[in-house]
Amino acid sequence: MTNNVTLIIEWQGPYTLEELKEDSDWGDGLYIATGKLKNKQTEEIQYCGITEGGFFYRLSNHHKINEITRNQRFWIGDIVYPKRPSRDHMELAESIIIYFWQPTLNERKKVSPPKPITIIGHWLKSDGSPRFRQHPLCKDFDDVLSWDGKLWRTGNLSVWED
């Protein structure tokens, strides 16, 4: 039996680069960049990455992000479980997202399947309140994405108020 790491990620957004600049101390985690590429009509997930520094600094100095020429928006992912995530946890989460979703601008991590991992995504608006419906840009990004080394499992969670 293979060890399967489970992570819970709170995804918050979308943000513009300017909105991230206002809170330039915010950092350490995953990010998803969405928007349109030159000569493309579809707005979609274009890139997934990680940073151990500030999100604004990373994204404003990123060579791939400049290829998103229109409607550039960012989703910030904070690993909330385990409570003290490591760089390895961020790498595992990035690997499953890139391998499964194949974002256009990612080059690495698209070919080989990740180690067994399950990620559970909780989606929040940019003000931190819960999303009861998925944002149209990320509607195909399942709340639960699990790879056990042989089989994929995906699905969405229902969000209920108390």
MOCOR-V355938 format. One record per pair of residues at least 24 apart in sequence whose ideal C-beta (glycine too) atoms are under 10 Angstrom apart, sorted by the first residue. I is the first residue (numbers start at 1). J is the second residue. Records with the same first field share a line. If there is no record, write none. Layout:
I=J / J
This chain:
1=116 / 148 / 149
2=115 / 116 / 148 / 149 / 150
3=115 / 116 / 117 / 149
4=115 / 116 / 117 / 118 / 146 / 147 / 148 / 149
5=82 / 88 / 89 / 92 / 93 / 96 / 114 / 115 / 116 / 117 / 118 / 119
6=81 / 82 / 116 / 117 / 118 / 119 / 120 / 146
7=77 / 79 / 80 / 81 / 82 / 85 / 89 / 90 / 92 / 93 / 96 / 117 / 118 / 119 / 120 / 121
8=78 / 79 / 80 / 81 / 82 / 85 / 118 / 119 / 120 / 121 / 122
9=75 / 76 / 77 / 78 / 79 / 80 / 81 / 85 / 89 / 90 / 93 / 97 / 119 / 120 / 121 / 122 / 123 / 143
10=76 / 77 / 78 / 79 / 80 / 81 / 120 / 121 / 122 / 123 / 124 / 128 / 130
11=75 / 76 / 77 / 78 / 121 / 122 / 123 / 124 / 131 / 135 / 138 / 141 / 143
12=74 / 75 / 76 / 77 / 78 / 122 / 123 / 124 / 125 / 126 / 127 / 128 / 129 / 131
13=73 / 74 / 75 / 76 / 77 / 123 / 124 / 125 / 126 / 131 / 135 / 137 / 138
14=71 / 72 / 73 / 74 / 75 / 76 / 125 / 126 / 135 / 137 / 138
15=55 / 56 / 59 / 72 / 73 / 74 / 75 / 76 / 126
16=71 / 72 / 73 / 74 / 126
17=55 / 56 / 59 / 60 / 65 / 72 / 73 / 74
18=56 / 60
19=56 / 73 / 74 / 126
20=54 / 55 / 56 / 57 / 58 / 59 / 60 / 74 / 76
21=54 / 55 / 56 / 57 / 59 / 60
22=56
23=54 / 55 / 56 / 76
24=54 / 55 / 56 / 57 / 60
25=54 / 55 / 56
26=54 / 55 / 56 / 76 / 78
27=51 / 52 / 53 / 54 / 55 / 56 / 57 / 58 / 76
28=52 / 53 / 54 / 55 / 78 / 79 / 85 / 87 / 90
29=55 / 76 / 77 / 78 / 79 / 80 / 85 / 90 / 93
30=55 / 75 / 76 / 77 / 78 / 79 / 85 / 89 / 90 / 91 / 93 / 94 / 97 / 119
31=55 / 58 / 59 / 62 / 65 / 74 / 75 / 76 / 77 / 94
32=73 / 74 / 75 / 76 / 77 / 97 / 101 / 103 / 137 / 138 / 141
33=59 / 62 / 64 / 65 / 67 / 68 / 72 / 73 / 74 / 75 / 103 / 105 / 106
34=68 / 71 / 72 / 73 / 74 / 75 / 103 / 135 / 137 / 138
35=65 / 67 / 68 / 69 / 70 / 71 / 72 / 73 / 74 / 137
36=68 / 69 / 70 / 71 / 72
37=67 / 68 / 69 / 70 / 104 / 105
38=67 / 68 / 69 / 70
39=69
40=68 / 69 / 70 / 104
41=70
42=104
43=68 / 70 / 71 / 72 / 73 / 136 / 137
44=71 / 101 / 103 / 104 / 137 / 138 / 140
45=75 / 97 / 101 / 102 / 103 / 104 / 105 / 106 / 137 / 138 / 140 / 141
46=72 / 73 / 103 / 104 / 105 / 106
47=74 / 98 / 103 / 104 / 105 / 106 / 107
48=75 / 77 / 93 / 94 / 95 / 96 / 97 / 98 / 101 / 103 / 105 / 106 / 109
49=77 / 90 / 94 / 97 / 98 / 103 / 105 / 106
50=77 / 79 / 87 / 89 / 90 / 91 / 93 / 94
51=76 / 90
52=87 / 90
62=105
63=105
64=103 / 104 / 105 / 106 / 107
65=105
67=104 / 105
68=104 / 105
71=137
73=126 / 135 / 137
74=126
75=121 / 123 / 124 / 126 / 135 / 137 / 138 / 141
76=124 / 126
77=119 / 121 / 122
78=122 / 124
79=119
80=120 / 122
81=120 / 122
88=115
89=117 / 119
91=115
92=116 / 117 / 119
93=117 / 119 / 121 / 145
95=147
96=145 / 146 / 147 / 152
97=121 / 141 / 145
99=145 / 147
100=141 / 142 / 145 / 146 / 147 / 152 / 154
101=140 / 141 / 142 / 145
113=147 / 149 / 150 / 152
114=147 / 149
115=147 / 149
116=146 / 147 / 148 / 149 / 150
117=145 / 146 / 147 / 148 / 149
118=144 / 145 / 146 / 147 / 148 / 153
119=143 / 144 / 145 / 146 / 147
120=144 / 145 / 146 / 157
121=145 / 156 / 157
122=157 / 159
123=156 / 157 / 159
130=159 / 160 / 161
131=159
132=158 / 159 / 160 / 161
133=159
134=159
